[in-house]
Amino acid sequence: MKVNWSLLENIGSLLTVKGLQYVLSFITFPYLVRVLHVDGFGELAFATGIIQYFLLVSNFGFDLSGPKSIARHDRGPKRGFYFTSIMGAKLFILLLLTVVFALALVALSHWFTFNALLYVAIYLNVIGTALFPIWFFQGIQKMRYITFVSIMGRIISVAGIFLFVKAADDIVWAGFFQSITTVIAAVCSWGIIIKEYPDILIRVKWSHIKDAIKDSLPYFGSMVAINLYTTSTIVFLGLLTSDYIVGIYSAANRIIDAFRGGLSPIVDALYPFVNKAAKESKERAKAILRKAFIILCTGTSVLCIGILITAQWLVYYILGPSYEDSVSVLQILAFLPLIVISSNIYGLFGMISFGHQKEFVTVLVHSAILDLCIVFPLIYYMKADGAALTMVLTEIYVLYRCVKFVNASDFRFL
């Protein structure tokens, strides 16, 4: 019973954060798409897509392996061992990445014309995310500790956007204040750790840091595959088309992300919970997955139908008349939240929780290959609509493979 109350508390804390993020995002998002215009918003989205590669390597799958390791050793000296080893690994990777980023920025500035300051501003998100141990709080199921710091960072970000972003030329400020949220949250969260959990800050050997990197490698592989058909879609679109087309696609995709974000607190809270249940009792974990699938998919289906029906209204009132071309993109992406939440339950909760990380990575790698085969012709012939269709088809394939694997296993839950 205690664990169930802990789960509800974590979901409540995350919903509080996400709820405020929604309110603030629905204030700033329409503001930015109008102030930056379609081209400027597309440029910002493309730069963010490039920096996502650095963010991906910086995370190195620790956002998946970290909660799992901490949840299974949430008490005793091993908790500090895993925490310090993972943080040491993240800092080492961050140092290498920052050197590579600086060298690449200097080298490419001699060959191409681009806003280098914009990329520097957005890179702050990489630093903040690397230093923000949200995975630790997920693992100990104490998400309430980061509720306040996340809200504080978001409020400062929103205030900065309205104070400093007044025209399309202020795009660097837009990138800066969107990225500084994680930096603020990271600083505050470390204050909590030093005060509440000083025992987890211990010395570890270099070999332990290498082991942490090695243990997270399968998760990193899955994240690389996912990144190829999420973030890379925007990058490919930018390389093959224009800032305007990227803006049209990104604006519609941000609306979908906003709705998907409403499900992420439940996913984030359930992940370590299911991991722990899978270790203790397979039947109990299967029962949790069964209930989660029925409840989440039913609610998400209603949401997706609503997006499809109101797509034109959503685009007009959230994005503005200049984003009329985003309507068809939004309609194509309408059922993406349902597809993704289903594949999360089968893949992330099902396959990974029961120890099938390698098989899950294989599914994602094959999906990434499929994405690479269809993304270029679809973008070439259909532009933004083609990018959206690529996303949907790839996610459907991921879901199909995950369902097929789970249904053929001994932990089938439906």
Residue pairs with C-beta under 8 A, 6 or more apart in sequence:
3 273
3 276
6 141
7 141
7 269
7 270
7 273
9 141
9 143
9 144
10 138
10 141
10 142
10 143
10 144
10 268
10 269
10 273
11 265
11 266
11 269
13 143
13 144
13 146
13 147
13 265
14 143
14 147
14 264
14 265
14 266
14 268
14 269
15 265
16 147
16 151
17 146
17 147
17 150
17 151
17 265
18 261
18 262
18 264
18 265
20 151
20 154
21 150
21 154
21 261
22 258
22 261
22 262
24 154
24 155
24 157
24 158
25 258
26 258
26 318
27 158
28 157
28 158
28 161
28 162
29 254
29 258
29 318
30 318
30 319
30 320
31 161
31 162
31 165
32 41
32 44
32 161
32 165
32 174
33 41
33 247
33 251
33 318
33 319
33 320
33 323
34 320
35 165
35 166
35 167
35 168
35 170
36 43
36 44
36 165
36 168
36 171
36 174
37 168
37 247
37 322
38 243
38 244
38 247
38 248
38 251
38 322
38 323
39 168
39 242
39 243
39 244
39 247
40 168
40 171
40 243
40 247
41 247
41 250
41 251
42 238
42 242
42 243
42 244
42 245
42 246
42 247
42 248
42 250
43 115
43 118
43 171
43 243
43 246
43 247
44 118
44 171
44 174
44 175
45 234
45 238
45 246
45 247
45 250
46 234
46 235
46 238
46 243
46 246
47 115
47 118
47 119
47 122
47 175
48 122
48 175
48 178
48 234
49 231
49 232
49 234
49 235
49 238
50 119
50 235
51 119
51 122
51 123
51 125
51 126
52 227
52 231
53 227
53 231
54 97
54 101
54 123
54 126
55 125
55 126
55 129
56 223
56 224
56 227
56 231
57 93
57 97
58 90
58 93
58 94
58 97
58 126
58 129
58 130
59 129
59 130
59 220
59 223
60 89
60 90
60 93
60 213
60 216
60 219
60 220
60 223
61 216
61 217
61 218
61 219
61 220
61 221
61 222
61 223
62 86
62 89
62 90
62 135
62 212
62 216
62 219
63 134
63 135
64 216
64 219
64 222
64 223
64 271
64 348
64 352
65 86
65 215
65 216
65 219
66 82
66 86
66 133
66 135
66 136
66 138
66 139
66 216
67 135
67 138
67 139
67 271
67 272
67 275
68 139
68 271
68 272
68 275
68 352
69 82
69 86
69 139
69 215
70 79
70 82
70 83
70 135
70 136
70 138
70 139
70 140
70 272
71 138
71 139
71 140
71 141
71 272
71 273
71 275
71 276
72 275
72 276
72 279
73 79
73 81
73 82
74 139
74 140
74 141
77 202
79 140
79 200
80 199
80 200
80 201
80 202
81 202
81 204
81 208
82 212
83 133
83 136
83 200
83 201
84 200
84 201
84 202
84 203
84 204
84 208
85 204
85 208
85 209
85 211
85 212
86 135
86 212
86 216
87 133
88 204
88 208
88 209
88 212
89 209
89 210
89 212
89 213
89 216
90 130
90 131
91 130
92 209
92 213
93 130
93 213
94 126
94 127
94 130
94 131
97 126
98 127
101 123
101 126
105 116
105 119
105 120
108 114
109 116
115 171
115 172
117 172
118 171
118 172
118 175
121 172
121 173
121 175
121 176
121 179
122 175
122 176
122 178
122 179
123 179
124 176
124 179
124 180
124 182
124 183
125 178
125 179
125 181
125 182
125 183
127 183
128 179
128 180
128 181
128 182
128 183
128 184
128 185
128 186
129 182
129 186
131 182
131 183
131 186
131 187
131 190
132 182
132 185
132 186
132 189
133 186
133 189
133 190
133 193
134 146
134 189
136 193
136 200
137 143
137 145
137 146
137 189
138 268
138 269
138 271
138 272
139 272
141 269
141 272
141 273
143 268
143 269
145 189
145 192
145 196
146 185
146 189
146 192
148 188
149 184
149 185
149 188
149 189
149 192
150 181
150 185
152 184
152 185
152 188
153 180
153 181
153 182
153 183
153 184
153 185
153 188
154 181
156 177
156 180
156 181
156 184
157 177
157 178
157 180
157 181
157 184
158 177
160 173
160 176
160 177
160 180
161 173
161 174
161 177
161 178
164 170
164 173
164 177
165 171
165 173
165 174
165 177
193 200
193 201
194 201
218 357
218 358
218 361
219 357
221 361
221 364
221 365
222 357
222 360
222 361
222 364
224 368
225 361
225 364
225 365
225 367
225 368
226 364
226 368
228 368
228 371
228 372
229 367
229 368
229 371
229 375
229 390
229 391
229 394
229 395
230 391
232 371
232 375
233 249
233 371
233 375
233 387
233 390
233 391
234 246
234 249
234 250
234 253
234 387
236 375
236 376
236 379
236 387
237 245
237 246
237 249
237 379
237 383
237 384
237 387
238 246
240 376
240 379
240 380
241 379
241 383
241 384
245 383
245 384
247 323
248 323
248 325
248 326
248 329
248 384
249 326
249 329
249 384
249 387
249 388
251 315
251 319
251 323
251 326
252 315
252 319
252 323
252 326
252 327
252 329
252 330
252 333
252 384
252 388
253 329
253 333
253 388
253 391
255 307
255 314
255 315
255 318
255 319
255 330
256 307
256 330
256 333
256 334
256 336
256 337
259 303
259 307
259 337
260 336
260 337
260 340
260 341
263 296
263 300
263 337
263 341
266 292
266 296
267 341
267 344
267 348
270 288
270 292
270 349
271 348
271 349
271 353
273 288
274 285
274 288
274 289
274 349
274 353
275 353
277 284
277 285
277 288
277 353
278 285
278 353
278 354
282 354
282 410
282 411
285 353
285 354
285 411
286 411
286 412
286 413
287 413
289 345
289 349
289 350
289 413
290 413
290 414
292 345
292 349
293 342
293 345
293 413
293 414
296 341
296 345
297 338
297 341
297 342
297 345
300 337
300 338
300 341
301 338
303 337
303 338
304 334
304 335
304 336
304 337
304 338
305 334
307 314
307 330
307 334
307 337
308 331
308 334
308 335
311 327
311 330
311 331
311 334
312 327
314 330
315 323
315 324
315 326
315 327
315 330
316 324
319 326
325 384
326 384
328 384
328 385
329 384
329 385
329 387
329 388
332 385
332 388
332 389
332 392
333 388
333 391
333 392
335 392
336 391
336 392
336 395
339 392
339 395
339 396
339 399
340 395
342 399
342 403
343 395
343 398
343 399
343 402
346 399
346 402
346 403
346 405
346 406
347 360
347 363
347 398
347 402
348 360
350 402
350 406
350 411
350 413
351 357
351 359
351 360
351 363
351 402
351 405
351 406
352 360
354 409
354 411
356 405
356 409
359 405
360 402
363 398
363 401
363 402
363 405
364 398
366 397
366 401
367 394
367 397
367 398
367 401
368 394
370 393
370 394
370 397
371 390
371 394
374 390
374 393
374 394
375 386
375 387
375 390
377 386
378 386
378 387
378 389
378 390
379 386
379 387
379 390
380 386
382 389
406 412
406 413
407 414
